[in-house]
Amino acid sequence: MTSVTETVPTRTYGSLRAAWIPLAALCLAFFVEMVDNTLLTIALPTIGRDLGSGTTALQWVTGAYSLTFGGLLLTAGSAADRLGRRRVLLYGLAAFGLISLLVVFVHSAGELIALRAALGVAAAAMAPITNSLVFRLFDDEQLRMRAMTIMIVVGMSGFILGPLLGGTALAHVSWEWLLVVNAPIALIAWIGVRMGVAADRPEDLTGDRLDLPGAVLSIATIGLACYMLTSGVEFGWASIVTLGCAVGAVLALVGFIWHERRASQPMLDLTIFRSGTVRGASIAQIGTSIAMAGVMFGLILHFQYAYGWSPVKAGLANLPMIITMIAATPISEGLARKYGHRIACLVGAVLLGGSLAGLAWAVDHGYLPIAIFMVTLTIGLRTVMTICAVALVAAMPENRTSIGTALNDTAQEVGTSVGTAVVGTLIAALVTVSLPAGVWSNELVTSFFHGERVTYAILAVIVGLVAGFGAMTLTDSHETEEPH
């Protein structure tokens, strides 16, 4: 029982309308952490000029957030099960807002990268918890699934809306305000969660200790693997730094697996991967995030540098993805109902690979063909990401749904880190390490188009294989995330 002085509700809700305050607050928290993944993407050219940064540094402005976010998601989910989900989320929201305000003191690329990494830590305390708390709002399974659908659409839309919102803001304010605005948004979400989400009960928590060695090893694995890609361009692929990162990443991964198998209270119970659905959905989610992050990073540079568009115009150029993300719900649900999860996700994987291959051709044929392939790419993203998220959570035991959402988010953030690293590295290697200010020469634009063609062709193969392999292990379930 909760204390009689507790001001938050202790009951569940009988409808989405009745739960509008906590549901809106959780959606807002999820939105701000997802939009922050891409909000600064549109400002990368401006940041590069203001701070004197090259492509490698700009890559880490976005990659540092994804790195710490993805590396700490499982740890945050584990901590929430011990300290309280609502409590950890409130701490995360407070930290996210306060850290965002520190951007006014940033004067170098290194300082901005450190700030972004700190924001990733705070966001990690929010993402898996916002999703798992949705299940606490309702007893009815159909209401839970409807609420989860809303959360997924809000989060994915936030990821894509980032450049548009950022581009519009840059027309009126400096890029620092793109982070300062996080503070009032986080405050509103904090108030909504405090008012509408029931306090954690001691009997719902576990006394297991946190798996800190597992957290350190997972972060080391992801961080060294991503840095290996950038160091290959800076120091050479056969350099001691690059080879050292490669060896370190492998050793950290081996150490993580060894530790998790031996630990009595592991951060991630590896036996859950015996389920083909858990294994396949996680792998497919990595593939979709590689595609999304790679395209978002590459096209922002394309629109602003190769085309010379303003940040606002470059942001508006993403409208096909935003509109399709919302409008594609009937397509993904229809595919799942008619053909089952496996076939639906295979169709999505084909759309992803084919769209990336199409972008490789379209980059020097004008905006219209690029927009067309942005639409087909988004249909593939919406189909694979939503079906896999629902399938993954459904495959977990009832008392492990928070781990399921954390695993889903971790897979997506790993893919985001890899996608950003691959595109940033290939553009730096094939085109230029430094991003020149002003109008690009025809020769540089031609070189950039060539770099994009190679990059998207490579991504088409990687994403098609990864997402397709993951989809193959799903079941033929026809269940969708939103019952009617």
SELUM-237691 format. One record per residue (C-alpha): x, y, z. Coordinates in Angstrom, 1 decimal, decimal comma. Layout:
N
xx: X | yy: Y | zz: Z;
...
This chain:
484
xx: 0,0 | yy: 0,0 | zz: 0,0;
xx: 1,2 | yy: 3,5 | zz: -0,6;
xx: 1,3 | yy: 6,2 | zz: 2,0;
xx: -1,9 | yy: 8,2 | zz: 2,7;
xx: 0,0 | yy: 11,4 | zz: 1,9;
xx: 0,9 | yy: 10,2 | zz: -1,6;
xx: -0,5 | yy: 12,6 | zz: -4,1;
xx: -0,3 | yy: 10,5 | zz: -7,2;
xx: -3,0 | yy: 8,0 | zz: -8,3;
xx: -2,7 | yy: 4,4 | zz: -7,1;
xx: -5,1 | yy: 2,9 | zz: -9,7;
xx: -5,1 | yy: 2,0 | zz: -13,3;
xx: -7,2 | yy: 3,7 | zz: -16,0;
xx: -10,2 | yy: 2,3 | zz: -17,9;
xx: -9,6 | yy: 4,3 | zz: -21,1;
xx: -7,0 | yy: 6,3 | zz: -23,0;
xx: -9,0 | yy: 9,4 | zz: -22,4;
xx: -9,0 | yy: 8,9 | zz: -18,7;
xx: -5,2 | yy: 8,5 | zz: -18,8;
xx: -4,5 | yy: 11,5 | zz: -21,0;
xx: -2,3 | yy: 13,3 | zz: -18,5;
xx: 0,2 | yy: 10,5 | zz: -17,7;
xx: 0,0 | yy: 9,2 | zz: -21,3;
xx: 0,7 | yy: 12,6 | zz: -22,7;
xx: 3,6 | yy: 13,1 | zz: -20,2;
xx: 5,1 | yy: 9,7 | zz: -21,1;
xx: 4,8 | yy: 10,5 | zz: -24,8;
xx: 6,4 | yy: 13,9 | zz: -24,3;
xx: 9,3 | yy: 12,4 | zz: -22,4;
xx: 9,8 | yy: 9,7 | zz: -25,1;
xx: 9,4 | yy: 12,4 | zz: -27,8;
xx: 12,1 | yy: 14,7 | zz: -26,4;
xx: 14,6 | yy: 11,9 | zz: -26,0;
xx: 14,0 | yy: 10,7 | zz: -29,5;
xx: 13,9 | yy: 14,1 | zz: -31,2;
xx: 17,2 | yy: 14,9 | zz: -29,5;
xx: 18,8 | yy: 12,1 | zz: -31,5;
xx: 18,4 | yy: 14,1 | zz: -34,7;
xx: 17,6 | yy: 17,7 | zz: -33,6;
xx: 21,2 | yy: 18,8 | zz: -34,0;
xx: 21,6 | yy: 17,0 | zz: -37,3;
xx: 20,2 | yy: 19,9 | zz: -39,2;
xx: 22,6 | yy: 22,3 | zz: -37,4;
xx: 25,7 | yy: 20,3 | zz: -38,1;
xx: 27,0 | yy: 22,6 | zz: -40,9;
xx: 26,3 | yy: 25,7 | zz: -38,6;
xx: 28,0 | yy: 24,0 | zz: -35,7;
xx: 30,9 | yy: 23,0 | zz: -37,8;
xx: 31,5 | yy: 26,6 | zz: -38,9;
xx: 31,0 | yy: 28,1 | zz: -35,4;
xx: 33,2 | yy: 25,6 | zz: -33,7;
xx: 35,7 | yy: 24,9 | zz: -36,5;
xx: 34,8 | yy: 21,2 | zz: -36,6;
xx: 35,4 | yy: 18,6 | zz: -39,4;
xx: 33,2 | yy: 15,6 | zz: -40,4;
xx: 34,8 | yy: 13,4 | zz: -37,7;
xx: 33,9 | yy: 15,8 | zz: -34,9;
xx: 30,5 | yy: 16,4 | zz: -36,2;
xx: 29,9 | yy: 12,6 | zz: -36,4;
xx: 30,6 | yy: 12,4 | zz: -32,7;
xx: 28,3 | yy: 15,4 | zz: -31,9;
xx: 25,5 | yy: 13,0 | zz: -32,9;
xx: 27,3 | yy: 9,7 | zz: -32,1;
xx: 28,2 | yy: 10,6 | zz: -28,5;
xx: 24,5 | yy: 10,9 | zz: -27,6;
xx: 23,6 | yy: 7,6 | zz: -29,3;
xx: 26,7 | yy: 5,9 | zz: -27,8;
xx: 25,9 | yy: 6,6 | zz: -24,1;
xx: 22,2 | yy: 6,3 | zz: -24,7;
xx: 22,5 | yy: 2,9 | zz: -26,3;
xx: 25,2 | yy: 1,7 | zz: -23,9;
xx: 23,3 | yy: 2,5 | zz: -20,8;
xx: 19,7 | yy: 1,5 | zz: -21,7;
xx: 19,9 | yy: -1,9 | zz: -20,2;
xx: 21,6 | yy: -0,6 | zz: -17,1;
xx: 18,9 | yy: 2,0 | zz: -16,7;
xx: 16,2 | yy: -0,6 | zz: -17,1;
xx: 17,9 | yy: -2,8 | zz: -14,5;
xx: 18,2 | yy: 0,1 | zz: -12,1;
xx: 14,5 | yy: 1,0 | zz: -12,6;
xx: 13,5 | yy: -2,4 | zz: -11,5;
xx: 15,4 | yy: -1,9 | zz: -8,3;
xx: 15,0 | yy: 1,8 | zz: -7,4;
xx: 11,6 | yy: 2,3 | zz: -8,9;
xx: 10,6 | yy: 3,0 | zz: -12,5;
xx: 8,7 | yy: 6,3 | zz: -11,8;
xx: 11,5 | yy: 7,5 | zz: -9,5;
xx: 14,3 | yy: 6,9 | zz: -12,1;
xx: 12,2 | yy: 8,5 | zz: -14,8;
xx: 11,7 | yy: 11,6 | zz: -12,7;
xx: 15,4 | yy: 11,8 | zz: -12,0;
xx: 16,2 | yy: 11,3 | zz: -15,7;
xx: 13,8 | yy: 14,1 | zz: -16,8;
xx: 15,3 | yy: 16,5 | zz: -14,2;
xx: 18,9 | yy: 15,7 | zz: -15,3;
xx: 18,0 | yy: 15,9 | zz: -19,0;
xx: 16,5 | yy: 19,4 | zz: -18,6;
xx: 19,4 | yy: 20,7 | zz: -16,4;
xx: 22,2 | yy: 19,3 | zz: -18,6;
xx: 20,6 | yy: 20,9 | zz: -21,7;
xx: 20,9 | yy: 24,3 | zz: -20,1;
xx: 24,7 | yy: 23,9 | zz: -19,9;
xx: 25,0 | yy: 24,3 | zz: -23,7;
xx: 25,2 | yy: 28,1 | zz: -23,1;
xx: 28,8 | yy: 27,5 | zz: -21,7;
xx: 30,0 | yy: 25,4 | zz: -24,7;
xx: 32,8 | yy: 26,9 | zz: -26,8;
xx: 34,4 | yy: 23,9 | zz: -28,5;
xx: 33,5 | yy: 20,7 | zz: -30,3;
xx: 35,0 | yy: 18,7 | zz: -27,5;
xx: 32,8 | yy: 20,4 | zz: -24,9;
xx: 29,7 | yy: 19,9 | zz: -27,1;
xx: 30,5 | yy: 16,2 | zz: -27,6;
xx: 30,9 | yy: 15,8 | zz: -23,8;
xx: 27,6 | yy: 17,6 | zz: -23,2;
xx: 25,8 | yy: 15,3 | zz: -25,8;
xx: 27,3 | yy: 12,2 | zz: -24,1;
xx: 25,9 | yy: 13,4 | zz: -20,7;
xx: 22,5 | yy: 14,0 | zz: -22,3;
xx: 22,6 | yy: 10,4 | zz: -23,6;
xx: 23,1 | yy: 9,2 | zz: -20,0;
xx: 20,1 | yy: 11,1 | zz: -18,8;
xx: 18,0 | yy: 10,0 | zz: -21,8;
xx: 18,9 | yy: 6,4 | zz: -21,0;
xx: 17,1 | yy: 6,8 | zz: -17,7;
xx: 14,0 | yy: 7,7 | zz: -19,6;
xx: 13,5 | yy: 5,6 | zz: -22,8;
xx: 12,9 | yy: 2,1 | zz: -21,6;
xx: 11,0 | yy: 3,4 | zz: -18,6;
xx: 8,5 | yy: 5,5 | zz: -20,5;
xx: 7,6 | yy: 2,4 | zz: -22,5;
xx: 7,3 | yy: 0,1 | zz: -19,6;
xx: 5,2 | yy: 2,5 | zz: -17,5;
xx: 2,6 | yy: 2,5 | zz: -20,3;
xx: 1,8 | yy: -1,1 | zz: -19,2;
xx: 1,3 | yy: 0,1 | zz: -15,6;
xx: -1,4 | yy: 2,6 | zz: -16,7;
xx: -3,8 | yy: -0,1 | zz: -17,8;
xx: -5,0 | yy: -3,5 | zz: -16,8;
xx: -6,7 | yy: -4,2 | zz: -20,1;
xx: -4,3 | yy: -5,7 | zz: -22,7;
xx: -6,0 | yy: -4,0 | zz: -25,6;
xx: -5,6 | yy: -0,6 | zz: -24,0;
xx: -1,9 | yy: -1,4 | zz: -23,3;
xx: -1,4 | yy: -2,2 | zz: -27,0;
xx: -3,2 | yy: 0,9 | zz: -28,2;
xx: -1,0 | yy: 3,0 | zz: -25,8;
xx: 2,1 | yy: 1,3 | zz: -27,0;
xx: 1,2 | yy: 2,1 | zz: -30,6;
xx: 0,8 | yy: 5,8 | zz: -29,7;
xx: 4,3 | yy: 5,7 | zz: -28,0;
xx: 6,0 | yy: 4,1 | zz: -31,0;
xx: 4,5 | yy: 6,5 | zz: -33,5;
xx: 5,4 | yy: 9,5 | zz: -31,3;
xx: 8,9 | yy: 8,3 | zz: -30,8;
xx: 9,6 | yy: 7,5 | zz: -34,4;
xx: 8,0 | yy: 10,8 | zz: -35,5;
xx: 10,2 | yy: 12,6 | zz: -33,1;
xx: 13,3 | yy: 11,0 | zz: -34,5;
xx: 12,3 | yy: 12,3 | zz: -38,0;
xx: 10,9 | yy: 15,6 | zz: -36,9;
xx: 14,2 | yy: 16,6 | zz: -35,3;
xx: 15,7 | yy: 18,2 | zz: -38,5;
xx: 12,5 | yy: 20,0 | zz: -39,4;
xx: 12,1 | yy: 21,5 | zz: -35,9;
xx: 15,7 | yy: 22,3 | zz: -35,8;
xx: 15,8 | yy: 23,9 | zz: -39,2;
xx: 12,8 | yy: 26,1 | zz: -38,4;
xx: 14,3 | yy: 27,2 | zz: -35,2;
xx: 17,7 | yy: 28,0 | zz: -36,8;
xx: 16,0 | yy: 30,6 | zz: -39,0;
xx: 15,3 | yy: 32,6 | zz: -35,9;
xx: 17,7 | yy: 31,6 | zz: -33,1;
xx: 21,3 | yy: 30,3 | zz: -32,6;
xx: 21,9 | yy: 26,5 | zz: -32,6;
xx: 22,4 | yy: 26,5 | zz: -28,8;
xx: 18,6 | yy: 27,1 | zz: -28,3;
xx: 18,0 | yy: 23,7 | zz: -29,9;
xx: 19,2 | yy: 22,2 | zz: -26,6;
xx: 18,0 | yy: 24,9 | zz: -24,3;
xx: 14,4 | yy: 24,2 | zz: -25,3;
xx: 14,7 | yy: 20,7 | zz: -23,8;
xx: 14,5 | yy: 22,2 | zz: -20,3;
xx: 10,9 | yy: 23,4 | zz: -20,3;
xx: 9,7 | yy: 20,3 | zz: -22,2;
xx: 11,3 | yy: 18,1 | zz: -19,6;
xx: 9,7 | yy: 20,1 | zz: -16,9;
xx: 6,2 | yy: 19,7 | zz: -18,4;
xx: 6,8 | yy: 15,9 | zz: -18,7;
xx: 8,1 | yy: 15,8 | zz: -15,1;
xx: 4,9 | yy: 17,4 | zz: -13,8;
xx: 2,7 | yy: 15,1 | zz: -15,9;
xx: 4,5 | yy: 12,0 | zz: -14,7;
xx: 4,4 | yy: 13,2 | zz: -11,1;
xx: 0,7 | yy: 13,9 | zz: -11,2;
xx: -0,6 | yy: 11,0 | zz: -13,2;
xx: 1,7 | yy: 7,9 | zz: -12,8;
xx: 1,3 | yy: 5,9 | zz: -9,6;
xx: 4,2 | yy: 5,7 | zz: -7,2;
xx: 6,3 | yy: 2,5 | zz: -7,2;
xx: 5,4 | yy: -0,1 | zz: -4,5;
xx: 8,2 | yy: -1,8 | zz: -2,7;
xx: 6,7 | yy: -5,3 | zz: -3,4;
xx: 7,0 | yy: -4,6 | zz: -7,2;
xx: 10,7 | yy: -3,9 | zz: -7,0;
xx: 13,6 | yy: -6,4 | zz: -6,8;
xx: 16,5 | yy: -6,4 | zz: -4,3;
xx: 19,0 | yy: -7,7 | zz: -6,9;
xx: 22,2 | yy: -5,6 | zz: -7,1;
xx: 23,1 | yy: -3,7 | zz: -10,3;
xx: 25,4 | yy: -5,4 | zz: -12,8;
xx: 28,0 | yy: -2,6 | zz: -13,1;
xx: 30,7 | yy: -4,7 | zz: -14,8;
xx: 28,2 | yy: -5,7 | zz: -17,4;
xx: 27,3 | yy: -2,0 | zz: -18,1;
xx: 31,0 | yy: -1,1 | zz: -18,4;
xx: 31,7 | yy: -3,9 | zz: -20,8;
xx: 28,7 | yy: -3,1 | zz: -23,0;
xx: 29,6 | yy: 0,5 | zz: -23,3;
xx: 33,2 | yy: -0,4 | zz: -24,1;
xx: 32,1 | yy: -2,8 | zz: -26,8;
xx: 29,9 | yy: -0,2 | zz: -28,6;
xx: 32,3 | yy: 2,7 | zz: -28,0;
xx: 35,4 | yy: 1,0 | zz: -29,3;
xx: 33,7 | yy: -0,4 | zz: -32,3;
xx: 32,3 | yy: 3,0 | zz: -33,4;
xx: 35,6 | yy: 4,8 | zz: -32,7;
xx: 37,4 | yy: 2,2 | zz: -34,8;
xx: 35,5 | yy: 3,4 | zz: -37,9;
xx: 36,5 | yy: 7,0 | zz: -37,4;
xx: 40,1 | yy: 6,3 | zz: -36,4;
xx: 40,5 | yy: 4,3 | zz: -39,6;
xx: 40,1 | yy: 7,6 | zz: -41,6;
xx: 42,2 | yy: 9,7 | zz: -39,2;
xx: 45,1 | yy: 7,4 | zz: -38,5;
xx: 44,8 | yy: 4,7 | zz: -41,2;
xx: 43,1 | yy: 1,3 | zz: -41,2;
xx: 46,4 | yy: -0,5 | zz: -40,3;
xx: 47,3 | yy: 2,0 | zz: -37,5;
xx: 47,9 | yy: 0,9 | zz: -34,0;
xx: 44,9 | yy: 3,0 | zz: -32,8;
xx: 42,5 | yy: 1,4 | zz: -35,3;
xx: 43,7 | yy: -2,1 | zz: -34,7;
xx: 43,7 | yy: -1,5 | zz: -31,0;
xx: 40,1 | yy: -0,4 | zz: -31,0;
xx: 39,1 | yy: -3,4 | zz: -33,1;
xx: 40,8 | yy: -5,8 | zz: -30,7;
xx: 39,5 | yy: -4,0 | zz: -27,7;
xx: 35,9 | yy: -4,1 | zz: -29,0;
xx: 36,1 | yy: -7,9 | zz: -29,6;
xx: 37,7 | yy: -8,5 | zz: -26,2;
xx: 35,0 | yy: -6,3 | zz: -24,5;
xx: 32,2 | yy: -8,2 | zz: -26,3;
xx: 33,7 | yy: -11,6 | zz: -25,3;
xx: 34,1 | yy: -10,3 | zz: -21,7;
xx: 30,5 | yy: -9,1 | zz: -21,7;
xx: 29,2 | yy: -12,5 | zz: -22,8;
xx: 31,4 | yy: -14,4 | zz: -20,4;
xx: 30,4 | yy: -12,2 | zz: -17,5;
xx: 26,7 | yy: -12,2 | zz: -18,2;
xx: 26,7 | yy: -16,0 | zz: -18,4;
xx: 28,5 | yy: -16,4 | zz: -15,1;
xx: 26,8 | yy: -13,6 | zz: -13,2;
xx: 24,1 | yy: -14,7 | zz: -10,7;
xx: 22,2 | yy: -11,4 | zz: -11,3;
xx: 23,1 | yy: -10,4 | zz: -14,9;
xx: 22,2 | yy: -7,2 | zz: -16,5;
xx: 21,0 | yy: -9,1 | zz: -19,6;
xx: 19,9 | yy: -12,8 | zz: -19,2;
xx: 21,4 | yy: -14,2 | zz: -22,4;
xx: 19,1 | yy: -17,2 | zz: -22,3;
xx: 16,3 | yy: -14,9 | zz: -23,7;
xx: 18,0 | yy: -15,0 | zz: -27,0;
xx: 17,1 | yy: -18,7 | zz: -27,4;
xx: 13,8 | yy: -17,3 | zz: -28,5;
xx: 13,9 | yy: -16,8 | zz: -32,3;
xx: 11,5 | yy: -13,9 | zz: -31,9;
xx: 13,6 | yy: -12,0 | zz: -29,4;
xx: 16,8 | yy: -12,7 | zz: -31,3;
xx: 15,3 | yy: -11,8 | zz: -34,7;
xx: 13,4 | yy: -8,7 | zz: -33,6;
xx: 16,6 | yy: -7,3 | zz: -32,0;
xx: 18,7 | yy: -7,9 | zz: -35,1;
xx: 16,0 | yy: -6,5 | zz: -37,4;
xx: 15,8 | yy: -3,3 | zz: -35,2;
xx: 19,5 | yy: -2,8 | zz: -35,6;
xx: 19,1 | yy: -2,9 | zz: -39,4;
xx: 16,3 | yy: -0,4 | zz: -39,4;
xx: 18,2 | yy: 2,1 | zz: -37,2;
xx: 21,3 | yy: 1,8 | zz: -39,4;
xx: 19,1 | yy: 2,8 | zz: -42,4;
xx: 17,4 | yy: 5,6 | zz: -40,6;
xx: 20,5 | yy: 7,2 | zz: -39,0;
xx: 22,5 | yy: 6,8 | zz: -42,2;
xx: 19,9 | yy: 8,4 | zz: -44,4;
xx: 19,2 | yy: 11,3 | zz: -41,9;
xx: 22,9 | yy: 12,1 | zz: -41,5;
xx: 23,7 | yy: 11,8 | zz: -45,2;
xx: 20,8 | yy: 13,7 | zz: -46,6;
xx: 21,2 | yy: 16,7 | zz: -44,2;
xx: 24,7 | yy: 17,2 | zz: -45,6;
xx: 23,3 | yy: 16,6 | zz: -49,1;
xx: 20,6 | yy: 19,2 | zz: -48,9;
xx: 22,6 | yy: 21,9 | zz: -47,1;
xx: 26,0 | yy: 21,5 | zz: -48,8;
xx: 25,4 | yy: 20,0 | zz: -52,2;
xx: 22,2 | yy: 21,9 | zz: -52,8;
xx: 23,1 | yy: 24,9 | zz: -50,7;
xx: 19,6 | yy: 24,9 | zz: -49,0;
xx: 18,9 | yy: 26,8 | zz: -45,8;
xx: 18,4 | yy: 24,8 | zz: -42,6;
xx: 14,6 | yy: 25,5 | zz: -42,8;
xx: 14,4 | yy: 24,3 | zz: -46,4;
xx: 16,6 | yy: 21,2 | zz: -45,6;
xx: 14,3 | yy: 20,4 | zz: -42,7;
xx: 11,2 | yy: 20,7 | zz: -44,8;
xx: 12,8 | yy: 18,3 | zz: -47,3;
xx: 12,2 | yy: 15,6 | zz: -44,7;
xx: 8,4 | yy: 16,1 | zz: -44,8;
xx: 7,9 | yy: 12,9 | zz: -47,0;
xx: 9,3 | yy: 10,8 | zz: -44,2;
xx: 7,3 | yy: 12,5 | zz: -41,5;
xx: 4,0 | yy: 12,3 | zz: -43,3;
xx: 4,7 | yy: 8,7 | zz: -44,4;
xx: 5,6 | yy: 7,7 | zz: -40,8;
xx: 2,1 | yy: 8,6 | zz: -39,6;
xx: 0,2 | yy: 7,5 | zz: -42,7;
xx: 1,9 | yy: 4,1 | zz: -43,1;
xx: 0,1 | yy: 2,6 | zz: -40,0;
xx: -2,6 | yy: 0,9 | zz: -42,1;
xx: 0,0 | yy: -0,6 | zz: -44,4;
xx: 2,1 | yy: -2,1 | zz: -41,7;
xx: -1,0 | yy: -3,4 | zz: -39,8;
xx: -2,5 | yy: -4,8 | zz: -43,1;
xx: 0,7 | yy: -6,6 | zz: -44,0;
xx: 0,9 | yy: -8,2 | zz: -40,5;
xx: -2,7 | yy: -9,3 | zz: -40,5;
xx: -2,7 | yy: -10,8 | zz: -43,9;
xx: 0,8 | yy: -12,4 | zz: -44,0;
xx: 2,0 | yy: -12,6 | zz: -40,5;
xx: 5,0 | yy: -11,0 | zz: -38,7;
xx: 7,7 | yy: -12,9 | zz: -40,7;
xx: 6,5 | yy: -12,1 | zz: -44,2;
xx: 5,5 | yy: -8,5 | zz: -43,3;
xx: 9,0 | yy: -7,8 | zz: -41,9;
xx: 10,6 | yy: -9,4 | zz: -44,9;
xx: 8,6 | yy: -7,1 | zz: -47,1;
xx: 9,8 | yy: -4,2 | zz: -45,0;
xx: 13,4 | yy: -5,4 | zz: -45,2;
xx: 13,1 | yy: -5,5 | zz: -49,0;
xx: 11,7 | yy: -2,0 | zz: -49,0;
xx: 14,6 | yy: -0,8 | zz: -46,9;
xx: 17,4 | yy: -2,4 | zz: -49,0;
xx: 15,7 | yy: -1,4 | zz: -52,3;
xx: 15,1 | yy: 2,2 | zz: -51,1;
xx: 18,8 | yy: 2,6 | zz: -50,1;
xx: 19,8 | yy: 1,2 | zz: -53,5;
xx: 17,4 | yy: 3,7 | zz: -55,1;
xx: 18,9 | yy: 6,6 | zz: -53,1;
xx: 22,4 | yy: 5,6 | zz: -54,4;
xx: 21,0 | yy: 6,2 | zz: -57,9;
xx: 18,9 | yy: 9,3 | zz: -57,0;
xx: 21,4 | yy: 11,5 | zz: -55,2;
xx: 22,5 | yy: 13,2 | zz: -58,5;
xx: 19,0 | yy: 13,2 | zz: -60,2;
xx: 17,3 | yy: 15,9 | zz: -58,2;
xx: 15,0 | yy: 16,1 | zz: -55,2;
xx: 11,9 | yy: 14,3 | zz: -56,6;
xx: 13,4 | yy: 10,8 | zz: -56,9;
xx: 15,1 | yy: 11,3 | zz: -53,5;
xx: 11,7 | yy: 12,1 | zz: -52,0;
xx: 10,1 | yy: 9,0 | zz: -53,6;
xx: 12,7 | yy: 6,7 | zz: -52,1;
xx: 12,4 | yy: 8,5 | zz: -48,8;
xx: 8,7 | yy: 7,5 | zz: -48,8;
xx: 9,4 | yy: 3,8 | zz: -49,6;
xx: 12,2 | yy: 3,7 | zz: -47,1;
xx: 9,8 | yy: 5,1 | zz: -44,4;
xx: 7,2 | yy: 2,4 | zz: -45,2;
xx: 9,8 | yy: -0,2 | zz: -44,6;
xx: 11,0 | yy: 1,4 | zz: -41,4;
xx: 7,4 | yy: 1,8 | zz: -40,1;
xx: 6,6 | yy: -1,9 | zz: -40,9;
xx: 9,8 | yy: -3,5 | zz: -39,5;
xx: 10,2 | yy: -1,3 | zz: -36,4;
xx: 6,6 | yy: -1,4 | zz: -35,2;
xx: 6,1 | yy: -5,1 | zz: -35,7;
xx: 9,4 | yy: -6,1 | zz: -34,2;
xx: 8,8 | yy: -3,8 | zz: -31,1;
xx: 5,5 | yy: -5,5 | zz: -30,4;
xx: 6,8 | yy: -9,0 | zz: -31,1;
xx: 9,8 | yy: -8,5 | zz: -28,9;
xx: 7,8 | yy: -7,3 | zz: -25,9;
xx: 5,1 | yy: -10,0 | zz: -26,4;
xx: 7,8 | yy: -12,7 | zz: -26,4;
xx: 9,1 | yy: -11,6 | zz: -23,0;
xx: 7,8 | yy: -13,0 | zz: -19,7;
xx: 5,2 | yy: -10,8 | zz: -18,0;
xx: 7,7 | yy: -9,7 | zz: -15,4;
xx: 10,4 | yy: -8,8 | zz: -17,9;
xx: 8,6 | yy: -6,4 | zz: -20,2;
xx: 10,8 | yy: -3,5 | zz: -19,0;
xx: 13,9 | yy: -5,6 | zz: -20,1;
xx: 12,1 | yy: -6,2 | zz: -23,4;
xx: 11,6 | yy: -2,5 | zz: -24,1;
xx: 15,2 | yy: -1,8 | zz: -23,0;
xx: 16,5 | yy: -4,4 | zz: -25,4;
xx: 14,4 | yy: -3,0 | zz: -28,2;
xx: 15,7 | yy: 0,5 | zz: -27,6;
xx: 19,2 | yy: -0,7 | zz: -27,2;
xx: 19,1 | yy: -2,5 | zz: -30,5;
xx: 17,8 | yy: 0,7 | zz: -32,2;
xx: 20,5 | yy: 2,9 | zz: -30,6;
xx: 23,3 | yy: 0,4 | zz: -31,5;
xx: 22,0 | yy: 0,7 | zz: -35,1;
xx: 21,9 | yy: 4,5 | zz: -34,9;
xx: 25,6 | yy: 4,6 | zz: -33,7;
xx: 26,7 | yy: 2,2 | zz: -36,5;
xx: 24,7 | yy: 4,0 | zz: -39,2;
xx: 26,1 | yy: 7,4 | zz: -38,2;
xx: 29,6 | yy: 6,1 | zz: -37,9;
xx: 29,4 | yy: 4,3 | zz: -41,3;
xx: 28,1 | yy: 7,3 | zz: -43,2;
xx: 30,4 | yy: 9,8 | zz: -41,5;
xx: 33,4 | yy: 7,7 | zz: -42,0;
xx: 32,7 | yy: 6,9 | zz: -45,7;
xx: 31,9 | yy: 10,5 | zz: -46,5;
xx: 35,2 | yy: 11,6 | zz: -44,8;
xx: 37,1 | yy: 8,9 | zz: -46,6;
xx: 35,6 | yy: 9,3 | zz: -50,1;
xx: 35,0 | yy: 13,1 | zz: -50,1;
xx: 36,6 | yy: 15,3 | zz: -47,5;
xx: 37,5 | yy: 15,3 | zz: -43,8;
xx: 36,9 | yy: 19,1 | zz: -43,6;
xx: 33,6 | yy: 20,7 | zz: -44,4;
xx: 34,3 | yy: 23,9 | zz: -46,3;
xx: 32,2 | yy: 26,9 | zz: -45,6;
xx: 30,2 | yy: 28,7 | zz: -48,3;
xx: 29,2 | yy: 27,4 | zz: -51,7;
xx: 30,8 | yy: 24,2 | zz: -52,8;
xx: 32,7 | yy: 24,0 | zz: -56,1;
xx: 31,3 | yy: 21,8 | zz: -58,8;
xx: 34,2 | yy: 19,4 | zz: -58,4;
xx: 33,5 | yy: 18,9 | zz: -54,7;
xx: 29,7 | yy: 18,5 | zz: -55,3;
xx: 30,5 | yy: 15,8 | zz: -57,9;
xx: 32,8 | yy: 14,1 | zz: -55,5;
xx: 30,2 | yy: 14,2 | zz: -52,8;
xx: 27,6 | yy: 12,6 | zz: -55,0;
xx: 30,0 | yy: 9,8 | zz: -55,8;
xx: 30,7 | yy: 9,3 | zz: -52,1;
xx: 26,9 | yy: 9,2 | zz: -51,4;
xx: 26,4 | yy: 6,6 | zz: -54,2;
xx: 29,0 | yy: 4,3 | zz: -52,7;
xx: 27,8 | yy: 4,9 | zz: -49,1;
xx: 24,1 | yy: 4,2 | zz: -49,9;
xx: 25,0 | yy: 1,1 | zz: -52,0;
xx: 27,0 | yy: -0,3 | zz: -49,1;
xx: 24,2 | yy: 0,5 | zz: -46,6;
xx: 21,7 | yy: -1,2 | zz: -48,9;
xx: 23,6 | yy: -4,5 | zz: -48,7;
xx: 24,2 | yy: -4,2 | zz: -44,9;
xx: 20,6 | yy: -3,2 | zz: -44,0;
xx: 19,0 | yy: -5,7 | zz: -46,4;
xx: 21,0 | yy: -8,6 | zz: -45,0;
xx: 20,6 | yy: -7,6 | zz: -41,3;
xx: 16,9 | yy: -6,7 | zz: -41,4;
xx: 16,1 | yy: -9,7 | zz: -43,7;
xx: 18,0 | yy: -12,2 | zz: -41,4;
xx: 16,2 | yy: -10,8 | zz: -38,4;
xx: 12,8 | yy: -11,0 | zz: -40,0;
xx: 13,4 | yy: -14,7 | zz: -41,0;
xx: 13,4 | yy: -15,8 | zz: -37,4;
xx: 10,0 | yy: -14,2 | zz: -36,4;
xx: 6,9 | yy: -16,2 | zz: -36,1;
xx: 3,8 | yy: -16,3 | zz: -38,4;
xx: 1,8 | yy: -14,5 | zz: -35,8;
xx: -0,9 | yy: -12,2 | zz: -37,3;
xx: -1,2 | yy: -10,1 | zz: -34,1;
xx: -0,9 | yy: -6,3 | zz: -34,6;
xx: -0,1 | yy: -3,7 | zz: -32,1;
xx: -3,5 | yy: -2,0 | zz: -32,2;
xx: -6,6 | yy: -4,2 | zz: -32,0;
xx: -9,8 | yy: -2,9 | zz: -33,6;
